[in-house]
Amino acid sequence: PWLKSELERLGHECAILTLPSPESPREDEQVPYALEHATFDERTILVGHSLGAVVAMKTIARLDQRIAGLVLIGGFTTPTFKDKPRPFGDAFRWEFDFEKIRHNAGFIKILSGPHDYAVPRRQGHVLAERLGGELVEVAAAKPHFTATEEPIVLAQAIPAIRVFTTRPDTLFGA
């Protein structure tokens, strides 16, 4: 809710999907639901966290058009976790059309937390290698990006140009 509020405050239109069966998620329910209940166009930036990153990748692979970008937060490609098994291991196919995902996304950012309690650090590298996206390894406010407010996610979700200068008085001329 905080990320949605911040994005809307900055003038962006946001939609948060409440995917079906969160206690026992299934690919054959969640991906079709996302495709049916969301609008995708050249302005869309799809953001997926944890299993939502898996659903986001599966969704974008089924689109017939490009979107502006894809941001994966604490995402993974296999159901192998550091802390404990998850109930969705057998309910998802762990195959991805990385080429189609790359083709359909204008930009790809992968946020990976070095102190993540669930997702092995290597998973961020795997996603970056296979998707050709930008890997951003950053300590989240809480491990696995679970804080109520995660400012780093907001900073990475919006394409931006960062400027460093010793002469701020010349920025308007530039």
C-alpha positions as CSV (number, residue, x, y, z in Angstrom):
1,P,0.0,0.0,0.0
2,W,2.8,2.4,0.8
3,L,4.4,2.0,-2.7
4,K,1.1,2.5,-4.4
5,S,0.4,5.6,-2.4
6,E,3.9,7.0,-3.2
7,L,3.6,6.3,-6.9
8,E,0.2,7.9,-7.0
9,R,1.5,10.9,-5.1
10,L,4.1,11.3,-7.9
11,G,1.3,11.2,-10.5
12,H,1.5,7.6,-11.6
13,E,-1.6,5.4,-12.1
14,C,-1.3,2.2,-10.1
15,A,-3.2,-1.1,-9.8
16,I,-2.6,-3.8,-7.2
17,L,-4.0,-7.2,-8.0
18,T,-5.1,-9.4,-5.2
19,L,-4.3,-12.7,-6.8
20,P,-6.5,-15.8,-6.1
21,S,-5.6,-18.4,-3.5
22,P,-2.7,-16.7,-1.7
23,E,-2.5,-19.5,0.9
24,S,-2.1,-22.1,-1.9
25,P,-1.1,-20.2,-5.0
26,R,-1.2,-22.0,-8.4
27,E,0.2,-20.8,-11.7
28,D,-2.9,-22.0,-13.6
29,E,-5.0,-19.6,-11.5
30,Q,-2.8,-16.6,-10.9
31,V,-1.3,-16.0,-14.3
32,P,-4.7,-16.1,-16.1
33,Y,-6.1,-13.8,-13.4
34,A,-3.4,-11.2,-13.9
35,L,-3.8,-11.3,-17.7
36,E,-7.6,-10.8,-17.3
37,H,-7.7,-8.2,-14.6
38,A,-4.8,-5.9,-15.5
39,T,-4.2,-3.5,-18.4
40,F,-0.9,-3.8,-20.2
41,D,0.4,-1.2,-22.7
42,E,3.6,0.7,-23.5
43,R,3.3,2.7,-20.3
44,T,3.0,-0.3,-18.0
45,I,5.7,-1.1,-15.5
46,L,5.0,-4.5,-14.0
47,V,6.4,-5.0,-10.4
48,G,6.5,-8.4,-8.8
49,H,7.7,-9.3,-5.4
50,S,8.8,-12.8,-4.3
51,L,6.3,-15.3,-5.9
52,G,4.7,-12.3,-7.5
53,A,8.0,-11.9,-9.5
54,V,7.4,-15.4,-10.9
55,V,3.8,-14.6,-11.7
56,A,5.0,-11.3,-13.4
57,M,7.5,-13.2,-15.6
58,K,4.9,-15.8,-16.6
59,T,2.4,-13.0,-17.3
60,I,4.8,-10.9,-19.5
61,A,5.8,-14.0,-21.4
62,R,2.2,-14.4,-22.5
63,L,1.6,-10.8,-23.7
64,D,1.3,-9.9,-27.3
65,Q,2.7,-6.4,-26.8
66,R,5.7,-4.7,-25.2
67,I,5.4,-2.9,-21.8
68,A,7.7,-0.2,-20.5
69,G,9.4,-2.3,-17.9
70,L,9.6,-5.1,-15.4
71,V,10.9,-4.8,-11.8
72,L,11.5,-8.1,-10.0
73,I,12.0,-7.8,-6.2
74,G,13.3,-10.8,-4.3
75,G,12.4,-13.0,-7.3
76,F,13.6,-16.5,-8.1
77,T,13.5,-19.2,-10.8
78,T,13.5,-22.3,-8.6
79,P,11.5,-23.2,-5.5
80,T,14.7,-23.8,-3.4
81,F,14.7,-21.5,-0.4
82,K,17.2,-20.9,2.4
83,D,14.8,-21.1,5.3
84,K,12.0,-23.6,4.5
85,P,10.0,-25.2,1.7
86,R,7.0,-23.3,0.3
87,P,3.6,-24.9,-0.5
88,F,3.7,-23.8,-4.2
89,G,6.7,-25.8,-5.3
90,D,4.6,-28.3,-7.3
91,A,1.9,-25.8,-8.3
92,F,4.1,-23.8,-10.7
93,R,6.1,-24.9,-13.7
94,W,9.7,-23.8,-13.2
95,E,10.3,-23.1,-16.8
96,F,10.5,-19.5,-18.2
97,D,10.5,-18.0,-21.7
98,F,13.4,-15.6,-20.9
99,E,13.7,-14.5,-24.6
100,K,10.0,-13.5,-24.8
101,I,10.2,-11.8,-21.4
102,R,13.3,-9.8,-22.7
103,H,11.4,-8.9,-25.9
104,N,8.3,-7.7,-24.1
105,A,10.0,-5.5,-21.5
106,G,11.5,-2.2,-22.3
107,F,13.8,-2.4,-19.3
108,I,14.3,-5.0,-16.6
109,K,15.5,-4.4,-13.1
110,I,16.2,-7.2,-10.5
111,L,16.4,-6.2,-6.9
112,S,18.2,-8.7,-4.7
113,G,18.9,-8.5,-1.0
114,P,22.2,-9.8,0.2
115,H,20.6,-10.5,3.6
116,D,17.5,-12.2,2.3
117,Y,16.3,-14.9,4.6
118,A,14.4,-16.9,2.0
119,V,15.8,-16.3,-1.5
120,P,19.5,-17.3,-2.1
121,R,21.6,-14.4,-3.4
122,R,22.5,-16.5,-6.5
123,Q,18.9,-16.2,-7.7
124,G,19.3,-12.5,-8.4
125,H,22.4,-13.3,-10.6
126,V,20.5,-16.0,-12.4
127,L,17.7,-13.7,-13.2
128,A,20.1,-11.0,-14.4
129,E,22.0,-13.4,-16.6
130,R,19.0,-15.0,-18.2
131,L,17.0,-11.8,-18.6
132,G,19.8,-9.4,-19.4
133,G,18.4,-7.0,-16.8
134,E,20.1,-4.7,-14.4
135,L,20.9,-6.4,-11.1
136,V,20.6,-4.1,-8.1
137,E,21.9,-5.7,-4.9
138,V,20.9,-3.7,-2.0
139,A,20.1,-4.1,1.7
140,A,16.4,-3.7,2.0
141,A,14.8,-1.9,5.0
142,K,13.8,-5.4,6.2
143,P,15.1,-8.7,4.8
144,H,13.3,-10.0,1.6
145,F,11.9,-6.4,1.1
146,T,9.2,-7.0,3.7
147,A,9.2,-3.6,5.5
148,T,6.0,-1.5,5.4
149,E,8.0,1.1,3.5
150,E,10.9,0.1,1.2
151,P,12.2,3.4,-0.4
152,I,14.7,1.5,-2.5
153,V,11.9,-0.2,-4.3
154,L,10.3,3.2,-5.1
155,A,13.6,4.5,-6.4
156,Q,14.1,1.5,-8.7
157,A,10.5,1.3,-9.9
158,I,10.5,4.6,-11.8
159,P,13.0,5.2,-14.6
160,A,15.1,8.2,-13.7
161,I,18.3,10.0,-14.5
162,R,20.5,10.6,-11.6
163,V,22.7,13.7,-11.7
164,F,25.9,14.3,-9.7
165,T,27.4,17.7,-10.1
166,T,29.6,20.3,-8.3
167,R,27.8,23.1,-10.3
168,P,24.1,22.9,-9.6
169,D,23.7,26.4,-11.0
170,T,24.4,25.0,-14.5
171,L,21.7,22.3,-14.4
172,F,19.0,24.4,-16.0
173,G,21.3,25.3,-18.9
174,A,22.2,21.7,-19.4
